[in-house]
Amino acid sequence: MSKAFTKESEDADDEELQLPALLAGGKNYTTPAGYAALRDELLTLIDVERPKVVDTVHWAASNGDRSENGDYIYGKKRLREIDRRIRFLTQRLDIAVITEPSLHFGNDQVFFGATVTYVDDAGQERTVKIVGIDEANSALGEVSWVSPIARILLKARVGDVLRLVSPQRVAEIEVLDVRYPAPAALPTPET
Protein backbone atom coordinates (compact mmCIF):
# COMPACT_ATOMS: atom_id res chain seq x y z
CA MET A 1 0.00 0.00 0.00
CA SER A 2 1.25 3.47 -0.83
CA LYS A 3 2.39 5.70 2.01
CA ALA A 4 -0.06 8.32 0.71
CA PHE A 5 -2.95 6.25 2.03
CA THR A 6 -1.63 5.58 5.51
CA LYS A 7 -1.91 7.82 8.52
CA GLU A 8 0.87 7.88 11.00
CA SER A 9 0.52 9.79 14.21
CA GLU A 10 3.36 12.19 14.88
CA ASP A 11 1.96 13.30 18.21
CA ALA A 12 1.35 10.80 21.01
CA ASP A 13 -1.26 13.12 22.58
CA ASP A 14 -3.50 12.68 19.53
CA GLU A 15 -3.83 8.98 20.29
CA GLU A 16 -5.17 9.74 23.78
CA LEU A 17 -7.89 12.00 22.35
CA GLN A 18 -9.36 9.43 19.97
CA LEU A 19 -12.70 7.77 20.61
CA PRO A 20 -12.86 4.14 21.66
CA ALA A 21 -13.07 1.73 18.75
CA LEU A 22 -16.52 0.63 17.56
CA LEU A 23 -17.47 -2.94 18.28
CA ALA A 24 -17.08 -5.23 15.30
CA GLY A 25 -19.72 -7.59 14.02
CA GLY A 26 -22.40 -5.20 12.78
CA LYS A 27 -24.68 -5.58 15.79
CA ASN A 28 -27.80 -3.44 15.88
CA TYR A 29 -28.46 -3.10 19.60
CA THR A 30 -31.95 -1.91 20.39
CA THR A 31 -34.28 -1.65 23.35
CA PRO A 32 -37.48 -3.70 23.35
CA ALA A 33 -39.43 -0.47 22.66
CA GLY A 34 -37.14 0.41 19.74
CA TYR A 35 -37.54 -3.06 18.25
CA ALA A 36 -41.32 -2.87 18.63
CA ALA A 37 -41.39 0.54 16.91
CA LEU A 38 -39.40 -0.78 13.92
CA ARG A 39 -41.57 -3.90 13.71
CA ASP A 40 -44.77 -1.82 13.92
CA GLU A 41 -43.55 0.48 11.15
CA LEU A 42 -42.71 -2.53 8.97
CA LEU A 43 -46.10 -4.16 9.54
CA THR A 44 -47.92 -0.87 8.85
CA LEU A 45 -46.06 -0.47 5.57
CA ILE A 46 -46.81 -4.05 4.53
CA ASP A 47 -50.41 -4.30 5.73
CA VAL A 48 -51.72 -0.75 5.28
CA GLU A 49 -49.60 1.64 3.20
CA ARG A 50 -48.46 -0.67 0.40
CA PRO A 51 -51.93 -2.12 -0.34
CA LYS A 52 -53.39 1.42 -0.55
CA VAL A 53 -50.73 2.52 -3.02
CA VAL A 54 -51.07 -0.69 -5.06
CA ASP A 55 -54.83 -0.06 -5.33
CA THR A 56 -54.20 3.53 -6.45
CA VAL A 57 -51.63 2.45 -9.05
CA HIS A 58 -53.96 -0.28 -10.32
CA TRP A 59 -56.83 2.21 -10.64
CA ALA A 60 -54.59 4.79 -12.34
CA ALA A 61 -53.21 2.19 -14.77
CA SER A 62 -56.75 1.20 -15.78
CA ASN A 63 -57.42 4.81 -16.84
CA GLY A 64 -55.32 4.47 -19.96
CA ASP A 65 -52.31 6.61 -20.92
CA ARG A 66 -49.77 6.17 -18.14
CA SER A 67 -47.19 8.68 -19.41
CA GLU A 68 -49.27 11.69 -18.32
CA ASN A 69 -51.13 10.06 -15.45
CA GLY A 70 -50.00 11.77 -12.24
CA ASP A 71 -51.64 9.22 -9.96
CA TYR A 72 -49.84 6.39 -11.75
CA ILE A 73 -46.44 8.14 -11.83
CA TYR A 74 -46.60 9.28 -8.20
CA GLY A 75 -48.00 5.91 -7.09
CA LYS A 76 -45.15 3.97 -8.73
CA LYS A 77 -42.62 6.32 -7.13
CA ARG A 78 -44.27 5.95 -3.71
CA LEU A 79 -44.37 2.18 -4.16
CA ARG A 80 -40.60 2.13 -4.78
CA GLU A 81 -40.05 4.23 -1.64
CA ILE A 82 -42.20 1.89 0.45
CA ASP A 83 -40.44 -1.20 -0.92
CA ARG A 84 -37.05 0.37 -0.20
CA ARG A 85 -38.09 1.14 3.39
CA ILE A 86 -39.48 -2.38 3.83
CA ARG A 87 -36.14 -3.86 2.71
CA PHE A 88 -34.24 -1.53 5.06
CA LEU A 89 -36.45 -2.32 8.06
CA THR A 90 -36.28 -6.05 7.35
CA GLN A 91 -32.48 -5.92 7.27
CA ARG A 92 -32.32 -3.85 10.49
CA LEU A 93 -34.66 -6.22 12.31
CA ASP A 94 -32.69 -9.25 11.10
CA ILE A 95 -29.50 -8.00 12.80
CA ALA A 96 -31.25 -6.51 15.83
CA VAL A 97 -30.04 -7.55 19.26
CA ILE A 98 -32.70 -6.71 21.81
CA THR A 99 -31.13 -5.56 25.06
CA GLU A 100 -33.24 -5.07 28.18
CA PRO A 101 -31.96 -2.01 30.11
CA SER A 102 -33.93 -2.91 33.26
CA LEU A 103 -31.52 -5.81 33.86
CA HIS A 104 -29.06 -3.18 35.12
CA PHE A 105 -31.56 -1.52 37.49
CA GLY A 106 -29.72 -0.18 40.56
CA ASN A 107 -26.31 -0.36 38.87
CA ASP A 108 -24.10 2.75 38.88
CA GLN A 109 -22.15 1.75 35.77
CA VAL A 110 -23.17 2.98 32.31
CA PHE A 111 -24.41 0.32 29.89
CA PHE A 112 -26.76 0.34 26.91
CA GLY A 113 -30.15 1.75 27.91
CA ALA A 114 -28.85 3.92 30.74
CA THR A 115 -30.07 7.43 31.40
CA VAL A 116 -26.95 9.36 32.36
CA THR A 117 -26.66 12.80 33.91
CA TYR A 118 -23.27 14.47 33.57
CA VAL A 119 -21.80 17.93 34.05
CA ASP A 120 -19.12 19.46 31.85
CA ASP A 121 -16.23 21.66 32.93
CA ALA A 122 -18.33 24.75 32.11
CA GLY A 123 -20.86 23.67 34.73
CA GLN A 124 -23.59 22.75 32.24
CA GLU A 125 -25.55 19.68 33.31
CA ARG A 126 -27.01 17.37 30.68
CA THR A 127 -29.00 14.15 30.70
CA VAL A 128 -28.88 11.62 27.86
CA LYS A 129 -30.36 8.19 27.35
CA ILE A 130 -28.22 5.68 25.44
CA VAL A 131 -30.38 3.78 22.93
CA GLY A 132 -30.11 2.01 19.57
CA ILE A 133 -29.08 3.63 16.31
CA ASP A 134 -32.58 3.41 14.84
CA GLU A 135 -34.38 4.78 17.89
CA ALA A 136 -32.18 7.73 18.90
CA ASN A 137 -33.98 11.09 19.01
CA SER A 138 -31.80 14.00 20.09
CA ALA A 139 -34.84 16.20 20.71
CA LEU A 140 -35.80 13.78 23.51
CA GLY A 141 -32.24 13.55 24.87
CA GLU A 142 -31.69 10.11 23.34
CA VAL A 143 -28.31 9.34 21.80
CA SER A 144 -27.19 6.35 19.78
CA TRP A 145 -24.84 3.93 21.50
CA VAL A 146 -22.28 4.64 18.75
CA SER A 147 -22.39 8.43 19.20
CA PRO A 148 -19.24 10.08 20.59
CA ILE A 149 -20.83 10.96 23.95
CA ALA A 150 -22.24 7.45 24.43
CA ARG A 151 -18.94 5.83 23.49
CA ILE A 152 -17.18 7.96 26.11
CA LEU A 153 -19.82 7.25 28.77
CA LEU A 154 -20.15 3.48 28.26
CA LYS A 155 -18.59 1.50 31.15
CA ALA A 156 -18.07 4.68 33.23
CA ARG A 157 -19.40 4.88 36.79
CA VAL A 158 -20.93 7.62 38.90
CA GLY A 159 -18.13 10.00 39.90
CA ASP A 160 -15.85 9.21 36.95
CA VAL A 161 -14.30 12.18 35.17
CA LEU A 162 -13.97 11.63 31.42
CA ARG A 163 -12.52 13.57 28.48
CA LEU A 164 -15.02 14.39 25.74
CA VAL A 165 -13.40 15.29 22.43
CA SER A 166 -15.46 17.59 20.22
CA PRO A 167 -14.51 19.59 17.13
CA GLN A 168 -14.48 22.78 19.19
CA ARG A 169 -12.53 21.61 22.24
CA VAL A 170 -11.69 18.87 24.68
CA ALA A 171 -13.99 19.02 27.70
CA GLU A 172 -13.90 17.16 30.96
CA ILE A 173 -17.21 15.72 32.07
CA GLU A 174 -18.18 14.11 35.35
CA VAL A 175 -20.83 11.40 35.58
CA LEU A 176 -23.36 12.50 38.22
CA ASP A 177 -26.11 9.91 37.96
CA VAL A 178 -26.90 6.65 36.15
CA ARG A 179 -30.48 5.34 36.02
CA TYR A 180 -32.18 2.35 34.44
CA PRO A 181 -35.89 1.61 34.15
CA ALA A 182 -37.28 -0.56 36.91
CA PRO A 183 -37.94 -4.16 35.90
CA ALA A 184 -41.54 -4.98 35.13
CA ALA A 185 -43.28 -6.63 38.05
CA LEU A 186 -43.74 -10.33 37.58
CA PRO A 187 -47.28 -11.60 38.00
CA THR A 188 -47.75 -13.26 41.36
CA PRO A 189 -49.39 -16.68 41.43
CA GLU A 190 -52.83 -16.71 42.97
CA THR A 191 -53.10 -18.85 46.07
C-alpha positions in Angstrom: 0.0 0.0 0.0 1.3 3.5 -0.8 2.4 5.7 2.0 -0.1 8.3 0.7 -2.9 6.2 2.0 -1.6 5.6 5.5 -1.9 7.8 8.5 0.9 7.9 11.0 0.5 9.8 14.2 3.4 12.2 14.9 2.0 13.3 18.2 1.4 10.8 21.0 -1.3 13.1 22.6 -3.5 12.7 19.5 -3.8 9.0 20.3 -5.2 9.7 23.8 -7.9 12.0 22.4 -9.4 9.4 20.0 -12.7 7.8 20.6 -12.9 4.1 21.7 -13.1 1.7 18.7 -16.5 0.6 17.6 -17.5 -2.9 18.3 -17.1 -5.2 15.3 -19.7 -7.6 14.0 -22.4 -5.2 12.8 -24.7 -5.6 15.8 -27.8 -3.4 15.9 -28.5 -3.1 19.6 -31.9 -1.9 20.4 -34.3 -1.7 23.4 -37.5 -3.7 23.4 -39.4 -0.5 22.7 -37.1 0.4 19.7 -37.5 -3.1 18.2 -41.3 -2.9 18.6 -41.4 0.5 16.9 -39.4 -0.8 13.9 -41.6 -3.9 13.7 -44.8 -1.8 13.9 -43.5 0.5 11.1 -42.7 -2.5 9.0 -46.1 -4.2 9.5 -47.9 -0.9 8.8 -46.1 -0.5 5.6 -46.8 -4.1 4.5 -50.4 -4.3 5.7 -51.7 -0.7 5.3 -49.6 1.6 3.2 -48.5 -0.7 0.4 -51.9 -2.1 -0.3 -53.4 1.4 -0.6 -50.7 2.5 -3.0 -51.1 -0.7 -5.1 -54.8 -0.1 -5.3 -54.2 3.5 -6.4 -51.6 2.4 -9.0 -54.0 -0.3 -10.3 -56.8 2.2 -10.6 -54.6 4.8 -12.3 -53.2 2.2 -14.8 -56.8 1.2 -15.8 -57.4 4.8 -16.8 -55.3 4.5 -20.0 -52.3 6.6 -20.9 -49.8 6.2 -18.1 -47.2 8.7 -19.4 -49.3 11.7 -18.3 -51.1 10.1 -15.4 -50.0 11.8 -12.2 -51.6 9.2 -10.0 -49.8 6.4 -11.7 -46.4 8.1 -11.8 -46.6 9.3 -8.2 -48.0 5.9 -7.1 -45.2 4.0 -8.7 -42.6 6.3 -7.1 -44.3 6.0 -3.7 -44.4 2.2 -4.2 -40.6 2.1 -4.8 -40.0 4.2 -1.6 -42.2 1.9 0.5 -40.4 -1.2 -0.9 -37.1 0.4 -0.2 -38.1 1.1 3.4 -39.5 -2.4 3.8 -36.1 -3.9 2.7 -34.2 -1.5 5.1 -36.5 -2.3 8.1 -36.3 -6.1 7.4 -32.5 -5.9 7.3 -32.3 -3.8 10.5 -34.7 -6.2 12.3 -32.7 -9.2 11.1 -29.5 -8.0 12.8 -31.3 -6.5 15.8 -30.0 -7.6 19.3 -32.7 -6.7 21.8 -31.1 -5.6 25.1 -33.2 -5.1 28.2 -32.0 -2.0 30.1 -33.9 -2.9 33.3 -31.5 -5.8 33.9 -29.1 -3.2 35.1 -31.6 -1.5 37.5 -29.7 -0.2 40.6 -26.3 -0.4 38.9 -24.1 2.8 38.9 -22.2 1.8 35.8 -23.2 3.0 32.3 -24.4 0.3 29.9 -26.8 0.3 26.9 -30.1 1.7 27.9 -28.8 3.9 30.7 -30.1 7.4 31.4 -26.9 9.4 32.4 -26.7 12.8 33.9 -23.3 14.5 33.6 -21.8 17.9 34.1 -19.1 19.5 31.8 -16.2 21.7 32.9 -18.3 24.8 32.1 -20.9 23.7 34.7 -23.6 22.7 32.2 -25.5 19.7 33.3 -27.0 17.4 30.7 -29.0 14.2 30.7 -28.9 11.6 27.9 -30.4 8.2 27.3 -28.2 5.7 25.4 -30.4 3.8 22.9 -30.1 2.0 19.6 -29.1 3.6 16.3 -32.6 3.4 14.8 -34.4 4.8 17.9 -32.2 7.7 18.9 -34.0 11.1 19.0 -31.8 14.0 20.1 -34.8 16.2 20.7 -35.8 13.8 23.5 -32.2 13.6 24.9 -31.7 10.1 23.3 -28.3 9.3 21.8 -27.2 6.4 19.8 -24.8 3.9 21.5 -22.3 4.6 18.7 -22.4 8.4 19.2 -19.2 10.1 20.6 -20.8 11.0 23.9 -22.2 7.5 24.4 -18.9 5.8 23.5 -17.2 8.0 26.1 -19.8 7.3 28.8 -20.1 3.5 28.3 -18.6 1.5 31.1 -18.1 4.7 33.2 -19.4 4.9 36.8 -20.9 7.6 38.9 -18.1 10.0 39.9 -15.9 9.2 36.9 -14.3 12.2 35.2 -14.0 11.6 31.4 -12.5 13.6 28.5 -15.0 14.4 25.7 -13.4 15.3 22.4 -15.5 17.6 20.2 -14.5 19.6 17.1 -14.5 22.8 19.2 -12.5 21.6 22.2 -11.7 18.9 24.7 -14.0 19.0 27.7 -13.9 17.2 31.0 -17.2 15.7 32.1 -18.2 14.1 35.3 -20.8 11.4 35.6 -23.4 12.5 38.2 -26.1 9.9 38.0 -26.9 6.6 36.2 -30.5 5.3 36.0 -32.2 2.4 34.4 -35.9 1.6 34.1 -37.3 -0.6 36.9 -37.9 -4.2 35.9 -41.5 -5.0 35.1 -43.3 -6.6 38.0 -43.7 -10.3 37.6 -47.3 -11.6 38.0 -47.8 -13.3 41.4 -49.4 -16.7 41.4 -52.8 -16.7 43.0 -53.1 -18.9 46.1 
